[in-house]
Structures are given as C-alpha cells and as structure tokens.
Amino acid sequence: MKKTMTAFTGAHGTGKTTAAYKHALTLKYCSPNNSVHALCDLEADCPFLINKDTSEEAQTWLFANQIKQELSAHARFDIVVTDRTVIDVVAYTYVAGFHSLAQAMLAYAEQHMFYYKKINFRKIADNEHCHPDGIRDASDRKYRQDVEDVMLDFYHRLEESGQFSFNIQYV
C-alpha cells in the first residue's frame, strides 16, 4: 500500500481531534491489514504558553514538533491521520503577530505539504466544539475567527499555486 496522510485542519474548537480519531478508527476497520495511526493533540506537550499568550519560542517548538511527529509517523505507519497540519501552526504564529516567523514557516511548510493526501478544513460556523479543556482558549470567538481567516487565506494561496497534490475539502 502507498502511505497516506489525512489531516483535519481549522481553528481550535472545531472538532478536529474527534473527527481525526473517528476517521482513523473507520480506516482501521476498512483496512485491517494496514497500520493506522492517529496523531493528535501535539500542542498539549508544548512546554511553553500557547494561544494568545504564545511566544516565538512556543510557535517554533509547535512547528518543529508537528513536522517531526508527522515524519516519524509517516515512516512507521501505512496510514496517518492528524488533527492539524503545519499550516495550522503557521496561522496561529501569524495571528500572534510574529509575521516574519510565520512567513519563514510558510516557506518550509510548502515543502512539507506533499505528505498530506487529503485535508479536511473544519469551519467554525459548522463545527462548534469549543469547550474549555485547559489547553485551548475557548472564550474568544474573534481570536478563533482571526485564526480561521488566516488559515483560509494560506490554503487558498497554496491551492492557487497549483503545485500541491493534496485534496482539500471545506466542511
């Protein structure tokens, strides 16, 4: 089997993690002879403050860790399902005001995007799952909307470039 990676993307509180776990379980049932791995909630391991209180150090850690974990999972499993893409981290970095860092990340992210075969973008309006969990900032809808708007802009730019093989669905 050709290795594949499916990602769920969008602002926090849109049900990405739940959807990723459900999708991984479905894939395992449908493909019992393939190894399937759900790669979720990597931000919970970040040793620095995240969300609106983030720092360049935290965003760099999140970006590097996302790539490291995806590459490791891709090497070990036939099918990987993740609850975010590297673009998620870039968008949060941009919204935090670290524009130069976000642009540098975006340049590298473009090289990494070929690992994703399918991306499911979960919009806030259709996927309201934001609950206080001690990790995400659940109270500020404008912040979440700002993140979503930046993500949409980045994905649209990537799609328009025509150089990527991923299939993106907006759900």
C-alpha positions in Angstrom: 0.0 0.0 0.0 1.1 3.5 -0.7 1.5 5.5 2.5 -1.1 8.2 3.1 -1.7 11.1 5.5 -5.1 12.7 6.0 -5.3 15.8 8.1 -8.1 17.8 9.8 -7.5 21.5 10.0 -9.1 24.6 11.3 -9.2 26.8 14.3 -9.3 25.2 17.8 -12.7 24.0 18.9 -14.0 22.8 15.6 -13.9 19.1 16.4 -10.7 18.2 14.5 -9.4 15.8 17.1 -12.7 14.0 17.5 -13.0 13.8 13.7 -9.4 12.5 13.3 -9.9 9.7 15.9 -13.2 8.7 14.3 -11.6 8.7 10.8 -8.6 6.7 11.9 -10.9 4.1 13.5 -13.0 3.8 10.4 -9.9 3.4 8.3 -8.6 0.7 10.5 -11.9 -1.2 10.2 -11.9 -0.8 6.4 -8.2 -1.6 6.1 -7.4 -4.2 8.8 -4.1 -5.2 7.1 -2.7 -1.7 7.2 -1.2 0.1 10.1 -3.2 3.2 11.1 -2.0 5.9 13.4 -3.9 8.9 14.9 -1.5 11.8 15.6 -3.5 14.2 17.8 -3.2 16.9 20.4 0.6 17.5 20.0 0.1 21.0 21.3 -0.7 19.6 24.7 3.0 18.6 25.1 4.3 22.1 24.4 6.4 23.3 27.4 5.6 27.0 26.6 2.4 29.0 26.8 0.3 28.8 23.6 -2.8 30.5 22.2 -3.0 34.3 22.7 -0.1 34.2 25.3 2.2 32.4 22.9 5.8 33.3 22.1 8.0 32.9 19.1 9.8 30.1 21.0 6.5 28.3 21.6 5.4 28.6 17.9 8.8 27.4 16.7 8.5 24.4 19.1 5.0 23.6 17.8 6.0 23.9 14.2 9.2 21.7 14.6 7.3 19.1 16.7 4.4 18.8 14.3 6.9 18.2 11.4 9.0 15.8 13.5 5.9 13.7 14.6 4.4 13.6 11.2 7.6 12.5 9.5 8.1 9.8 12.2 4.5 8.6 11.9 4.7 8.6 8.1 7.8 6.4 8.2 6.3 3.9 10.6 2.6 3.6 9.6 0.7 2.9 6.3 -2.0 5.5 7.1 -1.6 8.5 9.3 -4.5 10.7 10.4 -3.6 14.0 12.1 -5.8 16.7 13.8 -3.8 19.6 12.3 -1.4 20.5 9.6 1.7 22.6 9.7 -0.4 25.4 8.2 -2.4 25.5 11.5 0.8 26.4 13.4 1.8 29.0 10.7 -1.6 30.6 11.0 -1.5 30.8 14.8 2.0 32.3 14.5 0.8 34.9 12.1 -2.2 35.9 14.3 0.1 36.2 17.3 1.9 38.9 15.4 5.1 37.0 14.5 4.8 37.8 10.8 8.4 37.2 9.8 8.5 33.9 11.6 5.2 32.9 10.0 6.5 33.7 6.6 9.6 31.6 7.2 7.5 28.8 8.4 5.2 29.0 5.4 8.1 28.7 3.0 9.1 25.4 4.7 5.5 24.3 5.1 5.1 24.5 1.4 7.8 21.8 1.1 6.1 19.6 3.7 2.6 19.8 2.2 3.1 16.9 -0.2 2.8 14.5 2.7 -0.9 15.3 3.0 -3.1 13.5 0.5 -6.4 14.8 1.9 -7.1 17.8 4.1 -10.5 18.4 5.8 -10.9 22.0 6.8 -13.4 22.3 9.6 -15.0 25.8 9.7 -16.1 27.4 13.0 -19.6 28.1 11.7 -20.4 24.4 11.0 -18.3 22.8 13.7 -18.8 24.4 17.1 -17.0 22.2 19.5 -15.2 24.7 21.6 -15.1 23.7 25.3 -12.7 24.8 28.0 -10.1 22.0 28.3 -7.1 23.8 29.8 -5.2 23.8 26.5 -7.2 26.0 24.1 -8.6 29.5 24.6 -12.3 28.7 24.4 -13.7 32.1 25.3 -12.6 34.5 22.5 -14.5 33.8 19.3 -12.9 36.7 17.5 -9.5 35.2 18.1 -10.7 31.9 16.7 -12.2 33.6 13.7 -8.9 35.5 13.0 -7.1 32.2 13.0 -9.6 30.6 10.7 -9.4 33.6 8.3 -5.6 33.4 8.1 -5.7 29.6 7.6 -8.2 30.0 4.8 -6.0 32.6 3.1 -3.0 30.4 3.4 -4.8 27.3 2.0 -6.3 29.3 -0.9 -2.9 30.6 -1.8 -1.5 27.1 -1.8 -4.4 25.8 -3.9 -4.0 28.6 -6.4 -0.3 27.9 -6.9 -1.3 24.5 -8.3 1.8 22.8 -7.2 0.3 20.6 -4.5 -1.2 17.2 -4.7 -3.5 17.3 -1.7 -7.2 17.3 -2.0 -8.9 19.9 0.4 -12.5 19.8 1.5 -14.2 22.6 3.4 -16.6 21.1 5.9 
